[in-house]
């Protein structure tokens, strides 16, 4: 009798452990896929006409985020067509070793703020590259670097089906 009771107890314990393992596996998969979904995605390519383009997928919050470089150093951009310039927080600008130019007042989403004007030697997103890009260094801290119109105005932008296509203008290629 005692042997039968112990086997039943071990069987129940085994089933409980199996359920806990299954729940842990499902939780881990959920976490992994939610992290992947938040980052969106980016593809950089050159079309048949030789024009460079970047295709970005919206992240879970509806934003477009792109990996890129400022002066050869890796950064992460938040695409912001409402931003006049590429905008960086002061701490990031210091890390990148940027020159702080004249102090100016700028209008941000949070209201008026102080900033410094600067020039970036080069900004790159995938195969899209611009030299001598105007930027502002904000005194307030915010998350990320805004890729604004001082860079984006040189490209054709098209948003469709949760994707943003940033394409080099064919006229620019013809002029080169």
ChimeraX attribute file (.defattr): number of C-alpha atoms within 10 A of each C-alpha:
attribute: neighborCount
match mode: 1-to-1
recipient: residues
	/A:1	5
	/A:2	6
	/A:3	8
	/A:4	9
	/A:5	10
	/A:6	11
	/A:7	11
	/A:8	11
	/A:9	11
	/A:10	12
	/A:11	12
	/A:12	12
	/A:13	12
	/A:14	12
	/A:15	11
	/A:16	12
	/A:17	12
	/A:18	12
	/A:19	12
	/A:20	12
	/A:21	12
	/A:22	12
	/A:23	12
	/A:24	12
	/A:25	12
	/A:26	12
	/A:27	11
	/A:28	12
	/A:29	12
	/A:30	12
	/A:31	12
	/A:32	11
	/A:33	10
	/A:34	12
	/A:35	12
	/A:36	13
	/A:37	15
	/A:38	15
	/A:39	17
	/A:40	20
	/A:41	17
	/A:42	19
	/A:43	13
	/A:44	17
	/A:45	15
	/A:46	14
	/A:47	11
	/A:48	7
	/A:49	8
	/A:50	11
	/A:51	17
	/A:52	21
	/A:53	23
	/A:54	20
	/A:55	20
	/A:56	22
	/A:57	23
	/A:58	20
	/A:59	17
	/A:60	14
	/A:61	10
	/A:62	12
	/A:63	19
	/A:64	22
	/A:65	24
	/A:66	23
	/A:67	14
	/A:68	19
	/A:69	17
	/A:70	22
	/A:71	16
	/A:72	12
	/A:73	12
	/A:74	13
	/A:75	18
	/A:76	16
	/A:77	23
	/A:78	18
	/A:79	20
	/A:80	19
	/A:81	17
	/A:82	12
	/A:83	17
	/A:84	20
	/A:85	22
	/A:86	27
	/A:87	26
	/A:88	25
	/A:89	19
	/A:90	20
	/A:91	15
	/A:92	16
	/A:93	19
	/A:94	13
	/A:95	9
	/A:96	15
	/A:97	10
	/A:98	17
	/A:99	14
	/A:100	16
	/A:101	13
	/A:102	10
	/A:103	14
	/A:104	13
	/A:105	12
	/A:106	14
	/A:107	12
	/A:108	12
	/A:109	8
	/A:110	7
	/A:111	7
	/A:112	10
	/A:113	14
	/A:114	15
	/A:115	24
	/A:116	20
	/A:117	18
	/A:118	21
	/A:119	16
	/A:120	17
	/A:121	14
	/A:122	17
	/A:123	23
	/A:124	19
	/A:125	23
	/A:126	18
	/A:127	16
	/A:128	22
	/A:129	17
	/A:130	16
	/A:131	14
	/A:132	14
	/A:133	18
	/A:134	20
	/A:135	23
	/A:136	27
	/A:137	27
	/A:138	24
	/A:139	14
	/A:140	13
	/A:141	11
	/A:142	12
	/A:143	9
	/A:144	15
	/A:145	20
	/A:146	24
	/A:147	27
	/A:148	21
	/A:149	20
	/A:150	18
	/A:151	24
	/A:152	22
	/A:153	12
	/A:154	16
	/A:155	18
	/A:156	13
	/A:157	17
	/A:158	11
	/A:159	13
	/A:160	8
	/A:161	7
	/A:162	13
	/A:163	19
	/A:164	19
	/A:165	19
	/A:166	21
	/A:167	23
	/A:168	23
	/A:169	15
	/A:170	14
	/A:171	9
	/A:172	11
	/A:173	12
	/A:174	7
	/A:175	6
	/A:176	5
